[in-house]
Amino acid sequence: MHIGVMGATGTIGSRVVSEALSRGHRVTAFSRDAAQIQDSRESISWESVDVLDADGIAAVLPGLDVLISAFGPGNAARDAADSVTRAIADPAIYARAATALLTALDSQPRLRLIVIGGAASLEVKPGLIFTNSGELLDQALDQFGLPREYAAAMRGHGDALNILRTSNRLWTYFSPAVEIAPGERTGRFRIGGDQPVMDAEGRSRISAEDAAIALIDEAELPHFVQRRFTIGY
């Protein structure tokens, strides 16, 4: 397959690129500024694309089988604190990116789109979204050492999901586990829908490496077209 990956320098995006290449796929990796990126791996090319520029995105879509968007304002951050600051500064950016991606797909309506979003739009119980759960949301922010203002960014991911849900394009939305970080590539995880997958300790967690496996699995054999899915141990 020919897989496009936006946000290809980020924590998840970079691992999606590596996973796709390891399976023999051709990858076009997109970044805000790809001119300075040197990558000697086979079957990969880099191009500069602004995820908010629908015309620019449309111009690079021909020939792709799947486009995976791992975009996040934190992809260009210097560190974790800078990533949080960027997300808080413009929580509506996720919705604008979703709109630009869908607009670009007008020119390629059969192209599949997989958007990597957030876990906060998952349901803590049927019908109750985590970001609408008040006290639970505050507890989670405190637990992860995040300022209360970060809730706006968490809701921003949900806004992007709602935009996708109004579209008839071939979209898939991926909510990672609540806890996601670089780690081990195990290939052993469980898949869920609108509610987080919990382990025996009651934690929703996954490594970025295993998230990449799930994403390329979905690219190769789609099960969640016009649906959201999540994973966890």
Secondary structure by P-SEA (a helix, b strand, c coil): cbbbbcccccaaaaaaaaaaaaabbbbbcccccccccccccccbbbbbbccccaaaaaaacccccbbbbccccccccccaaaaaaaaaaccaaaaaaaaaaaaaacccccbbbbbbccccccccccccccccaaaaaaaaaaaacccccaaaaaaaaaaaaaaaaacccbbbbbbcccccccccccccccccccbbbbcccccccccaaaaaaaaaaaaaccccccccccccc
